[in-house]
């Protein structure tokens, strides 16, 4: 039975020596194998994973290889377990850990910075810049779940205490998997200044981050919040999450003018670009007013032409964000705990762990208008949960 030296466990949460885990095969291939349950070290805990949400980045990793592993100079690993948007229960404590208790429910941030480079010390641990040095080196303190270290498509995973976010008992497993998504939206608004109350905001692209970007902006007091996109069903969810106005860009001649028409004929204060469209950047900089701010939370795969002269002439600020830095996930969880918005509106499907390939297909091909697909560790039939 699982009993590593120096690790605290409890009879109430028995831990096996091995677990089921999905691992990468060839591109686009996943295999379910037995893996050894990992052992938490100093400042780490072992989490029994209860649910995992599927992110678009997971699809990139599964079909094209882990981008952060390549970026960090690490080899492609066919024994690698992806998945980074997970939650669960603390079941073992590493040496010296007393910040969390066994049996406590938590959700998990993706990144634990090295804590040594300039960016990590500034709180930008999602942008740890010591590539080839500390990045990807667990002994140096760096972790990126599902990128440089094994992720959550398995039964147990080790996490640094800095990546844990405590959740209330009345928050469902599925909702808890969405805290990181809301945290990414929160990080974007934080980098734009954070003082959103009374300011006008456009969110472009009603994907998971865009939809929760609407919710977070409205919870922060933005007025008006405008959501643009191409799918009426997703735009409707945006309205339910707090959008004052929605624009289907296929139904207007000029989306930039349509935005201005909804904001007293002028540009908005902030744009959070989540569409990843090739023209997304240029649309965003023309939606904001002079001196306005744009956050890029998504990007096109290829190079895109940008009207730099417009940015300079109009004193526009452009920010790019990576992940959920500066403890934004904790602040997003606080909003969710206070019921400031219902993140579960973007959760559409649930599958058991053994059905991960099906869940991946639903997320990748948007089967049945799938938005956020969640994998539950407890066995059970796949179920459709979205409100029609």
Secondary structure by P-SEA (a helix, b strand, c coil): ccccccbbbbcccccccbbbbbbbccccbbbbbbbccccccccbbbbccccccccaaaaaaaccccaaaaaacccccccbbbbccbbbbbcccccccccccccccccccccccccccccccccccccccccccccccccccccccccccccccccccccccccbbbbcccccaaaaaaaaaaaaaaaaaaaaccccccbbbbbccccaaaaaaaaaaaaaccccbbbbcccaaaaaaaaaacccccccccccccaaaaaaaaccccccccccccccccaaaaaaaaaccccbbbbcccccccbbbbaaaaaaaabbbbbbbcccccaaaaaaaaaaaaccccccccccccccccaaaaaaaaaaaccccccbbbbbcccccccccccc
